[in-house]
Amino acid sequence: MDLTEPPTLEPVPPRRARGRPRKSAQERDDGNRRQELLRVAARLFRSQGFAATSTRDIAAGAGMRSGSPFYHFESKEALLAAVMLEGMERALQRQSDAMARAAEEVQRQSRVLSARECLRVLVRNHFDVLVGPESDFIPVMLYEWRSLSPTQRSQVKALKDRYETVWVPVLEALHASGELRGDVRLARLLIFGALNWTAQWYQPGERATLDALTDTALQLFLKESA
């Protein structure tokens, strides 16, 4: 070996960063744009209806060019399904958070939530989902359900079933205690029907507060506890 010549070094491959690769600035911006499209689409679908809302309307509301929505969604129908799926994902998370906060609160009092308290948390949160801030998503699902394809409807229904499943053991416990009369399955359907109709008439700031609505709903649904 000729020591007068520098040795040939093999190139060292760059070290791979651990975890997921960081998103580029454009990818992060695309995520924000998608969320803005969903928010605007939910508002317009709710106020104007799905059929009367064009992708041009949605793009204009989001401050984008008329063809931009198709970069994120293949069709207006796909955007509608995404609005409903987003709404149910948000509703599930908010319901879980509300129940967790309530459980933590009573734990500090060295007790557990009663079934009646659980129902109050669920009803109060449901009102917030329906008519609280950023509440356009779920009413769109209630109004435009028939506009989905069978596959899309199945996807949304799976999330809806998960949301309503949390209510079942609560209603069963109330039925066992005598506070809820009638068949639990029918009671659940009637309760959701009554609560969901609130999205048709409630105007924030002009009528009762959501806490007052919750109190009234519980008075209607449950027998007074002894």
N, C-alpha and C positions, 0 to 999 in steps of 0.2 A: 504494500500500500504506500503511495506517495504522500508523505506527510506535508509536502509543500503545497498541496492543493486542499482547499477547505472541504470538509466532508459534506456530502449531499444530505440535506435534512428532508425527511418526509413531511409534507404539510400536516399540521395538527388540525383535526376537524374541530369546528367551534363547539363549545359546550352547549348542550341543550338546556334551556331553562326548565326548572321543575314546574309541574302543574300545567294548567291550560295556557296556551299562547295568548298574549295580550291582544285585545282587539285594536285594530287601527282606529284612528280618529274618524275615518269615514264610516267604519262599521258601527262605532258608537253612535254617530249621528244618524245612521240609518235606523238604529233601534229607536231613537227618540222620534224620528219621523213616523215610524210605524205606530208608535203609541199615540202620536198626535192625530194620525189618520183615524185610529180607532175611536179616540175621544170625539173628534168632529163628526165622524160617521154616526156614532151613537146619538149625539145631540140632534143631528138632522133626521135620522131614521125615526127618532121619537117624535119630533115636532112636525115633520112633513110626511112621514110614512116612507116605507122602503120603495114603493113603486114610483112615488113622485120625486125621489131624490136621485140625482145623477152623480156619476163619478166626477163630473166637472164641478158640481156643487161642493162635493167633499174636498176636492183638491183646492178650490178657491178658499174654502173655510180654513184649510190648513196652511194657506199661503204657498201652495205648490203649483206647478204646471199641471195642465189638465190630464196629461198621461202619466203623471207620477204615481198615482195609486196602483197602477198595474205593475210597477216595479216590486211592490210588496204583496199584492194580492192579484190573482189571475183573473178575477171577475168581481162584479159588485156583489154577487151571491156569496162568493168566498169571503168578502169583507163583512157581509152581514153575519155569517157563521162565526167569524173571528170576533166580532163584537159580542155575540152571545157567549162564546167560550170564555172570553176575557171577563165578561160580567160574572159568570158563574165561578171562575177561579178567584176573582176578587171577593165574591160573596162567601165562598168557603173559607178563605183566609180571615176575613173579618169576623165571621162566626166563630172560628177557632180562637182568635185573639180575644174576643169578647168573653167567651166561656172561660178562658185561661185567667183573664183579669178578675173575673168574678170569683173563681175558685181561690185565687191568691188572697183576695180580700177576706173571704170567710175563714181561710186558714189562719190569718192573723188573729181571728177571733176564736180560734181553737174549735172550729166546727166545720161542717160540710154544707154545701148548697142543698137546700130542700128542692123537691121537684117543682114546687110553685115558683121558687126563686129562679130555677133554671129556665122555666117557661118565660118568665119576665125578661130574662137576659136575651133569650132567643127572639121573642116578639119585638123587643126594643131594637135589637140589632137589625131585624128584618125591616122594620120601618126605616132605619137609617140606610139600608141597602136600596130600598124602594124610592125614598123621597129625600134622602140626605144629600150631602155634597157628592158630586160626580155620580149621580144616581140614574143616568140615562140608560145604562147598559141593560139592567134587568127589565125595565118596562119595554124595551125593544124586543126582548125575548117573549114577553107576554103578548105583545101586539102582533109580532111578525113571525110567530112560530111556523105557520103554514107556508111561509116563503122558503123554508129550508128544504134541501133534498133529504130523502130518507136516511142517507148516510150521515149527513150533517146533524139531522134531528137526533139520531142515535147517540152521537158524540155529546151533544148538549144534554140530552136526557141522562146520560151516565153521571155527569157532574151534578145535575139537578137532584138525582136520586141520592147521591152522597150527601148533599146539603140537607135534604129532608130526613135522611136516616137518623141524624142526630136527634131529631125531635121525637122519634118513636118511643124510646125507653122513658123519656120524660112524660109523655102523654099516658103511657101504660102505667107509670107509677101514680100519676094523678087519678087515673081511673080506678086503680086498686084502692086508693085512699078515699074514694067517693067524691073527690073534688071535681072530677070530669065525668059527666054523664054520657051515656050513649056509647056506641061502637067506636073504638079508637081509630080505626081506619077511616071511617066516615067523618069523624071529628077532625082528623088531620086535614082531609080534603076541604071541609067547610072552613076551617081556620085559615088555611092558605088562600082560599077563595076570597074570604072577607078581607084579609090583610092586603092581598095583591090589588084589590079594587081601589085601595087608597091612592095608588099611583094615578088614578083617573081624576080624582077631585081635590087632592090635598095641595094647598099652596103655602109654602113656607112663609111664616111671618103674618099670615092673614087668619089663620085658624089656631087650633090648639097646638101646643108643643108636642114633640114626639113622646116625651114622658107622659103627658096627659093622654095621648092616644093609647099608649101602652096600658096605662091604668084602666082606661075604659074597656079595652079589648079583654083584659083579664077578668073584668067584672062580667062581661058578656059570656066568656067561655067557661069560667069556673064557678063552682059553688063556693060561697063564702066559707072560709075555714073556721073551725070552731075555736 
